[in-house]
Amino acid sequence: MARDHGYARYRLDGCRCYTCGWARSEYDANRERAMAYGTWQPWVDAEPVRVHIRHLQSCEMGLRAIAAAAEVDRKRLQSILNGRPERGTAPQEKVRPALAAAIGAVEPTWENLAPSTLISPVGTRRRARALVAVGWPQQHLAAHLGMTPSNFGDMLTREHVLVRRAVAVRSMYDALWRTDPADHGATPRWITGARTRAAAAGWAPVGAWDDDTIDDPASFPDWTGSCGTPSGANAHYRMGTPVCQPCRTARNEAKAVRKVAA
């Protein structure tokens, strides 16, 4: 992937276009200004960078993947971690601020992990089950993913899921959550069957999940718009849905407070 035009492309790729030349002149001007005011820091401590690299490694990111995400040479990461034993050099004590920033910006997102990495299935299960809850038959979802219905069902019960499968399910969820399964060939009987199965299993529908927390194991679906509050249980009764655990807890806590007050 070609770098965007700017200082890095000027220095690393030898581009001499107007944009790259301007970026180089701006860099030089800023550096000279910082040096004049005594704020120029051409080097920073490498230890926080080293700690971050190890954190990424603990999340199943290899040096090659980290280097690709940071757009740096893998050997630079090796020098920070272990030095260059073949040259008799110890791990780096200082690194350039730009390098530290580039590595520090890398996060162990699904896109940065190897496709075969095993991860928590929580978000994948919730997305697939939410689609079933709004009427998507499992055989349709399996076909969308290029899976057999039996493999799709197994995916919903496994302890881990492959990153590539999690990404595929997330993409499917984003594409289908606002659509009507009837418009995609699902018969009324299949749609009703999917909803009935989801209701019996207690699977939360699409509208109950927040995109920002659906992958968080500690989060819970908001079935009523007030789940987790004392009024949530009554909202469940009005909607005809089973009372969720957060609403039961909130109701019991409210009863305990009223009992003490009495």
C-alpha positions in Angstrom: 0.0 0.0 0.0 1.5 3.3 -1.1 1.9 5.9 1.7 -0.1 9.1 1.5 1.8 12.1 0.2 3.5 13.9 3.1 6.7 13.9 5.2 7.0 10.1 5.4 6.7 9.7 1.6 9.2 12.5 1.1 11.8 10.8 3.4 11.1 7.1 2.8 9.9 7.0 -0.8 11.8 9.9 -2.3 8.7 11.6 -3.6 9.4 15.2 -4.5 5.9 16.4 -5.4 4.6 19.7 -4.1 2.6 18.1 -1.2 5.6 16.1 0.0 8.0 19.0 -0.4 5.6 21.2 1.6 5.3 18.6 4.3 9.1 18.4 4.6 9.5 22.2 4.8 6.8 22.3 7.5 8.5 19.6 9.4 11.8 21.5 9.3 10.2 24.7 10.3 8.4 23.1 13.3 11.6 21.4 14.3 13.7 24.6 14.2 11.0 26.4 16.1 10.9 23.7 18.8 14.7 23.7 19.0 14.7 27.5 19.4 12.2 27.2 22.3 13.9 24.2 23.9 11.0 21.9 23.3 12.5 19.7 20.6 12.4 16.0 21.5 13.8 13.9 18.7 13.8 10.8 20.9 11.4 9.3 23.5 11.6 6.4 25.9 11.2 3.0 24.2 9.9 1.1 27.2 6.2 2.1 26.7 6.4 1.1 23.1 7.9 -2.2 24.1 5.1 -2.8 26.6 2.5 -2.0 23.9 4.1 -4.4 21.4 4.0 -7.2 24.0 0.4 -6.3 24.8 -0.5 -6.7 21.1 1.4 -10.0 21.0 -0.6 -11.3 24.0 -3.7 -10.5 21.9 -2.4 -12.9 19.2 -0.9 -10.3 16.9 2.4 -11.3 15.5 5.3 -8.9 14.7 4.5 -9.1 11.0 0.9 -8.1 11.6 1.9 -5.3 14.0 4.4 -4.0 11.5 1.9 -4.0 8.7 -0.7 -2.1 10.8 1.9 0.5 11.9 3.4 0.7 8.4 6.9 0.1 9.7 9.6 -2.5 9.0 9.3 -5.6 11.2 13.1 -5.4 12.0 12.4 -2.1 13.8 10.0 -3.8 16.1 12.6 -6.6 16.7 15.2 -3.9 17.6 12.8 -2.4 20.2 12.0 -5.8 21.7 15.2 -7.7 21.7 17.9 -5.6 20.0 19.8 -7.1 17.1 21.8 -10.1 18.6 23.5 -10.7 15.3 25.0 -7.3 15.6 25.5 -7.5 19.3 23.1 -4.6 20.1 20.7 -4.5 23.1 17.0 -3.5 22.9 16.6 0.1 22.0 16.3 2.6 24.8 15.0 5.5 22.7 12.8 5.7 19.6 11.6 8.5 17.4 8.3 10.0 18.5 6.7 9.3 15.1 7.6 5.6 15.4 6.3 5.5 19.0 3.0 7.1 17.8 2.6 4.8 14.9 3.1 1.7 17.0 1.0 3.1 19.9 -1.9 3.6 17.5 -2.2 -0.1 16.6 -5.0 -1.9 18.4 -5.9 -5.6 18.3 -9.0 -5.1 16.3 -10.5 -7.9 14.2 -9.1 -6.3 11.1 -5.6 -6.4 12.5 -5.7 -10.0 13.7 -4.9 -13.0 11.6 -8.1 -14.5 10.1 -7.4 -17.8 11.8 -7.2 -16.3 15.3 -9.7 -17.7 17.8 -11.6 -15.1 19.7 -14.7 -14.8 22.0 -17.9 -15.8 20.2 -20.1 -13.4 22.2 -20.6 -10.8 19.6 -21.0 -13.3 16.8 -23.6 -15.3 18.7 -25.6 -12.2 19.6 -25.6 -10.8 16.0 -26.7 -14.1 14.5 -29.3 -14.8 17.2 -30.7 -11.3 16.9 -31.3 -11.8 13.2 -33.1 -15.0 13.9 -35.2 -13.2 16.5 -36.5 -10.8 13.9 -37.4 -13.6 11.5 -34.3 -14.6 9.6 -34.4 -18.4 9.2 -31.0 -20.0 10.1 -30.8 -21.7 6.7 -30.9 -18.3 5.0 -28.2 -16.9 7.3 -26.1 -20.0 6.7 -26.4 -19.6 3.0 -25.5 -15.9 3.2 -22.2 -17.0 4.9 -21.6 -19.9 2.6 -22.1 -22.4 5.4 -24.3 -25.4 5.9 -27.2 -25.0 8.4 -25.6 -27.6 10.7 -22.3 -25.7 10.7 -24.1 -22.4 11.3 -25.9 -24.0 14.3 -22.6 -25.3 15.7 -21.1 -21.9 15.4 -23.7 -20.5 17.8 -22.6 -22.9 20.6 -18.8 -23.1 20.2 -16.5 -21.6 22.9 -14.5 -19.7 20.3 -14.9 -18.4 16.8 -12.4 -17.6 14.0 -11.8 -13.9 13.4 -12.7 -14.3 9.7 -16.1 -15.8 10.7 -16.7 -13.1 13.3 -16.0 -10.5 10.6 -18.3 -12.2 8.1 -21.1 -12.4 10.6 -20.7 -8.7 11.6 -20.9 -7.8 7.9 -24.0 -9.9 7.4 -25.6 -8.3 10.5 -24.8 -4.8 9.2 -26.3 -5.7 5.8 -29.5 -7.5 7.0 -30.6 -6.0 10.3 -32.9 -3.4 8.6 -34.2 -5.7 5.9 -37.3 -7.9 5.7 -36.5 -11.6 5.4 -39.6 -12.0 3.2 -38.0 -9.8 0.6 -35.2 -12.3 0.4 -37.2 -15.5 -0.2 -38.2 -16.4 3.4 -41.7 -17.8 3.6 -44.1 -16.7 6.3 -43.9 -20.1 7.9 -40.1 -19.9 8.1 -40.1 -16.4 9.5 -42.6 -17.4 12.2 -40.6 -20.4 13.0 -37.4 -18.4 13.4 -39.1 -15.9 15.7 -40.7 -18.7 17.8 -37.4 -20.5 18.2 -35.6 -17.3 19.3 -38.4 -16.4 21.7 -38.3 -19.8 23.3 -34.5 -19.6 23.7 -34.6 -16.0 25.0 -32.6 -14.5 22.1 -32.7 -10.8 22.1 -33.7 -9.1 18.8 -31.7 -6.6 16.8 -33.2 -3.5 18.5 -32.2 -4.7 22.0 -28.5 -4.4 21.3 -26.2 -1.4 21.1 -23.5 -1.6 18.4 -21.0 -0.2 20.8 -21.5 -2.9 23.4 -22.7 -5.9 21.6 -19.3 -7.5 21.8 -18.9 -6.8 25.5 -19.6 -10.0 27.5 -20.7 -7.8 30.5 -23.3 -5.9 28.5 -27.0 -6.9 28.4 -29.8 -6.4 25.9 -32.2 -3.6 26.5 -35.5 -5.3 25.5 -37.8 -2.5 26.7 -35.8 0.7 26.5 -35.7 0.7 30.4 -34.1 -2.6 31.2 -32.0 -2.6 34.3 -34.3 -0.1 36.0 -37.2 -0.7 38.5 -39.7 0.1 35.8 -38.2 -2.4 33.3 -40.1 -5.4 34.7 -43.4 -3.7 34.1 -42.3 -2.8 30.6 -41.6 -6.5 30.0 -45.1 -7.4 31.2 -46.7 -4.9 28.9 -44.7 -6.2 25.9 -45.4 -9.8 26.8 -41.7 -10.7 27.0 -39.9 -12.7 29.8 -38.4 -10.4 32.4 -34.6 -10.2 31.9 -32.1 -10.7 34.7 -31.1 -7.0 35.0 -34.8 -6.0 35.4 -35.4 -8.8 38.0 -32.4 -7.5 39.9 -33.5 -3.9 39.7 -37.0 -4.8 40.8 -35.8 -6.9 43.8 -33.4 -4.1 44.9 -36.3 -1.6 44.7 -38.5 -3.9 46.8 -35.7 -4.2 49.4 -35.3 -0.4 49.6 -39.1 0.1 50.1 -39.2 -2.6 52.8 -36.4 -0.9 54.7 -38.0 2.5 54.3 -41.3 1.1 55.7 
